[in-house]
């Protein structure tokens, strides 16, 4: 990042400001608006979202709200449970399980995320568009016309309001039109986005639209007594300019403060830009690959758009629900067999813990509902979370090996662990993290059983391996499930130790030690005993122990052998059945394997082949199947955010008890730097590589504690600390006890 001065045109005026921001070259800028919703300019604040594009000669602003859901149930858990599934698998009779657990997800249009509506402006009155730009520093989208007219849009960072406006008009008669969703026309659009059936399948009563001179209100009943409202209002400022605002409310009447005809700027612009200024100041990254650098900043921009305190967690599309008249791809739900978890990966290293807390806050809020599910479906105490849920945490069904998997809560628990470890917030540990880990560990103890001193489980699975066939159930632990159970028990023991709950820590370690070792053979980590990775597969579940669980460390010779074999096997099977997120995740895996060039290659393939022009991850290979047989274009966000973490993993890794700087930077990258990336232990790290040489690492300790760090140089000069207080072990890990607020600078001691 660098300090620059820029001029932003906000609604109806120029407004100058200077602050640290990402370079303008990372903005999205095109000669004309996109013609499809999944290529549109995205705006958002966690709760409200907008997509700006062109449809049928109209400039369109698609409107969305994160908590607009139809939660009518389709799955009936009173008809079956985990014990019943075990019985059916034992009998090799799985048709009933399909009918009860899987089919309701596809047969019913609900539960589902629903879109809100759209604003449209007639382009015939405005003339030719010459440019559309999204300034990611301020989250402002501007459309410039050849006539000199400008159309500006932003969603306030913290207030639930979107703003739009025109300036330099020939006359102020460009009235917004509110377009309501197609809840009654019976049409389904096939645009290769894997979206569901038409919205009319929901059976909603037609909404009402009330118009007055400068105001439109749309009231849409949904189910039972639920409804949502869209309010649009505008104010003419002069003959050639006006401003407008909109909001969406859920189960409450929509209202906004009146716009002033004498206002010099939209209310709240200062607080909006202040939020984004603070967001971008949290950290920065500089790498010499311009493709990856731009994609990285676009990913971090999207993270800032979709994660906000008091908003729901990130769903498959978050606040950018498909605007094509259909239900969103995979109902826009919360998928916990990969999607939600990957979406928050970059928030921790990227020093955006407030954004990461969106996930743990939401999970804590649905905790009681998940407890009910645990007792009902699994019949034991503890905490299990359905793999596919509604916004209130209710199970939706689907392929039940994954949508009702017993290991989902163990993966989710990692985010509670990370939120503690990256912040070292003792209150969070005591009040939320450990209680959550305790309940997950309790569930693992109760869902497993002892036999000859070893802890076994009745059924195990590996996400989407063998898809939805009965063969997708394994009688022994898959490496996926095993790594998650090992993690959750280990994390519970560590947290208990930190809270001086010695007996509980001893208990969780005992359960942990009763689990078997990972299944490893000449192919590296297998799917499960007797099942090697024998096909190209989109979900790298068998490699959880490499990343994100990080139970194997490439700096350890024995572990490195397993990791290298596993990555070689991945390469042997190829990428034909991979989705976009597979490449993002693979980049993280290669970075952990310390194979820098391969990691960068995965990131390049993702950015080149699997993203829309607006940077949205479209799952399929958009260049005709160059790397994958999937060539469709369903938009989901997890691939985007896993990409950002892939960049972080090249630069900084938090491992078992230590930090490594520049662990997987390609040798060809001569100039690399980052500022204020965050590690476990609540350390903020900055580092530089200049002219091919790592020159400096700066560490700030937010909470105090023991720093253990592997530096990118062997000899060092230490600033701000007595060198006698620093030790280096045989593995090259430097240790020093830091106090709260202390900064230490390590410099390369080369001659």
KAFENMO-V865556 format. One record per residue. PSI is psi in whole degrees, 0 to 359 (* if undefined). OMEGA is omega in whole degrees, 0 to 359 (none if undefined). Layout:
psi->[PSI;PSI]
omega->[OMEGA;OMEGA]
//
This chain:
psi->[154;158;123;164;131;160;122;131;113;107;287;11;166;138;116;143;159;127;168;129;163;152;146;339;349;359;162;128;128;160;338;159;156;155;5;145;325;8;8;168;122;135;153;164;29;316;313;147;157;149;128;120;189;133;123;46;12;143;122;136;101;132;141;155;136;329;19;106;146;109;19;132;147;324;135;99;357;349;347;164;183;324;320;318;317;317;317;322;319;327;357;38;97;357;320;323;317;314;320;322;329;314;324;329;318;329;331;139;344;162;153;154;145;149;171;308;198;155;143;148;132;114;342;338;356;337;196;135;134;341;144;131;138;113;106;343;325;1;45;128;129;131;123;133;154;332;350;351;143;140;122;144;139;158;126;139;329;345;144;71;140;147;143;163;160;148;157;30;154;332;150;53;21;85;133;142;131;121;121;153;157;68;356;3;353;8;149;132;134;101;22;20;6;23;165;199;173;152;339;341;340;340;29;148;143;133;167;141;123;125;145;190;311;33;141;133;128;124;117;106;143;272;147;239;17;155;167;161;145;130;128;130;153;165;124;129;329;184;331;15;148;161;156;167;158;158;164;133;154;112;33;149;141;138;153;152;146;143;140;134;347;8;141;341;159;141;129;3;320;315;327;308;330;321;312;326;315;320;310;335;351;324;166;157;139;115;154;354;106;325;310;323;313;315;321;311;328;325;317;330;312;322;318;334;328;349;117;143;140;7;158;165;169;120;193;317;358;237;20;58;144;130;71;14;0;167;148;159;131;32;12;32;187;104;118;15;7;314;308;321;313;329;336;359;311;349;330;299;327;1;42;61;330;321;322;326;342;320;307;326;314;316;320;326;331;9;315;320;320;326;320;315;317;314;319;313;318;339;24;167;166;202;120;148;132;148;339;120;164;181;335;8;9;143;137;347;203;204;105;345;332;320;339;31;143;351;1;314;334;322;317;323;335;329;328;319;312;318;325;309;325;340;333;38;107;326;316;319;310;321;334;304;307;318;320;312;322;316;324;316;321;318;315;316;321;333;345;171;153;137;117;40;358;144;122;170;148;315;145;161;169;118;117;9;124;17;243;24;159;333;348;346;133;145;340;164;131;157;333;302;318;317;324;317;317;317;309;319;319;317;320;319;317;316;319;319;317;335;9;30;73;315;320;320;316;320;313;325;323;314;317;315;346;351;151;172;164;148;118;138;203;346;2;219;125;174;312;165;126;0;97;163;108;23;159;127;138;335;117;46;326;346;17;327;341;309;133;352;334;49;349;145;121;347;352;127;316;317;321;323;316;317;314;318;318;318;325;319;320;317;322;321;343;184;12;331;24;152;177;316;336;322;320;314;319;326;318;320;315;323;318;331;356;33;81;313;322;322;314;322;317;318;320;318;316;307;324;321;338;14;148;172;339;6;359;137;121;14;308;164;112;5;43;18;33;320;341;149;344;119;11;187;48;124;126;155;340;326;322;312;330;328;311;319;329;321;315;319;334;329;324;132;134;125;196;87;3;170;145;130;135;53;338;47;126;143;331;348;97;325;112;143;160;154;129;38;150;143;168;147;1;43;137;122;137;145;157;141;120;130;40;2;129;123;327;144;125;134;126;128;112;325;354;164;177;122;128;115;136;111;157;18;153;327;151;155;132;130;147;21;145;118;334;342;359;136;156;127;183;341;4;16;124;135;139;139;118;150;163;129;2;146;133;137;123;127;149;126;19;152;*]
omega->[177;180;179;175;181;177;180;177;186;177;187;182;170;180;186;178;179;175;179;182;175;182;179;181;177;177;168;180;182;180;180;180;176;178;179;188;184;172;188;175;184;173;177;176;180;178;179;177;178;174;185;185;182;180;175;177;179;171;191;174;179;185;182;174;191;186;174;186;166;187;174;186;171;180;179;182;175;185;180;178;185;179;178;179;178;181;181;177;179;180;184;181;190;184;181;178;176;184;184;188;188;188;180;180;181;186;183;177;180;359;184;166;179;177;183;184;181;169;176;179;185;182;181;179;187;178;186;175;178;181;170;187;169;177;186;178;184;182;180;176;181;174;181;180;179;180;184;177;175;176;187;182;165;172;184;187;185;177;181;179;172;182;176;178;177;171;180;177;172;172;186;181;178;186;178;174;179;181;183;182;182;181;186;186;174;182;172;182;176;180;175;181;180;177;186;181;182;183;180;178;180;174;182;169;180;180;180;178;179;183;169;187;184;188;173;175;178;180;183;172;178;181;181;179;182;178;168;179;170;175;175;175;185;184;176;181;177;181;187;177;173;178;179;178;179;174;175;177;181;179;171;180;181;176;177;174;178;176;181;179;181;182;177;178;179;178;175;179;180;181;176;181;177;179;181;177;179;181;183;180;184;181;175;182;175;178;188;179;187;177;182;180;180;180;180;182;175;176;181;172;180;177;178;179;191;183;181;180;179;174;177;176;182;174;182;179;180;186;180;180;182;176;180;179;182;168;183;176;181;174;176;192;177;178;183;175;176;198;181;183;181;184;182;182;187;183;184;179;181;176;177;184;177;177;177;182;174;182;182;176;181;179;178;180;179;183;182;178;178;177;178;179;182;182;184;187;183;176;181;174;182;184;170;179;177;181;177;186;169;181;178;174;181;181;180;183;190;177;195;173;184;182;176;182;178;184;184;183;179;177;178;181;179;181;172;177;180;181;176;188;180;179;188;179;184;178;178;177;187;188;186;189;183;175;179;179;179;182;177;178;177;178;179;179;185;183;177;180;182;174;181;176;179;182;184;177;185;181;178;180;177;194;171;173;192;175;185;180;176;178;178;174;178;181;175;180;164;176;176;181;184;180;180;178;178;180;186;179;178;180;178;179;179;180;178;177;180;179;179;174;190;182;179;178;179;181;181;177;178;178;179;183;178;177;180;175;174;177;184;173;184;177;185;179;180;170;180;176;181;181;173;167;185;176;171;186;188;186;185;188;183;183;179;181;175;175;17;186;172;176;175;186;182;174;175;188;181;179;183;179;179;181;182;177;182;180;176;179;177;180;180;183;173;188;186;180;177;167;181;182;178;180;177;179;179;177;178;180;178;177;177;177;182;175;192;184;178;177;180;179;179;179;180;179;179;185;182;193;192;181;173;180;178;178;178;175;184;176;183;179;185;178;172;178;181;182;184;176;175;180;176;185;174;181;168;192;189;178;177;186;173;175;181;178;175;175;178;184;174;192;185;178;170;184;183;174;177;182;175;181;183;183;185;177;179;181;182;179;185;184;183;174;171;180;171;164;187;177;169;184;180;173;174;189;171;183;180;167;185;179;176;183;173;189;188;171;179;182;173;180;183;185;188;180;183;175;171;191;176;185;180;174;187;177;188;168;185;176;174;178;176;181;180;180;185;178;178;182;184;179;179;180;181;181;176;176;181;175;184;178;182;174;174;177;174;178;179;183;180;180;none]
//
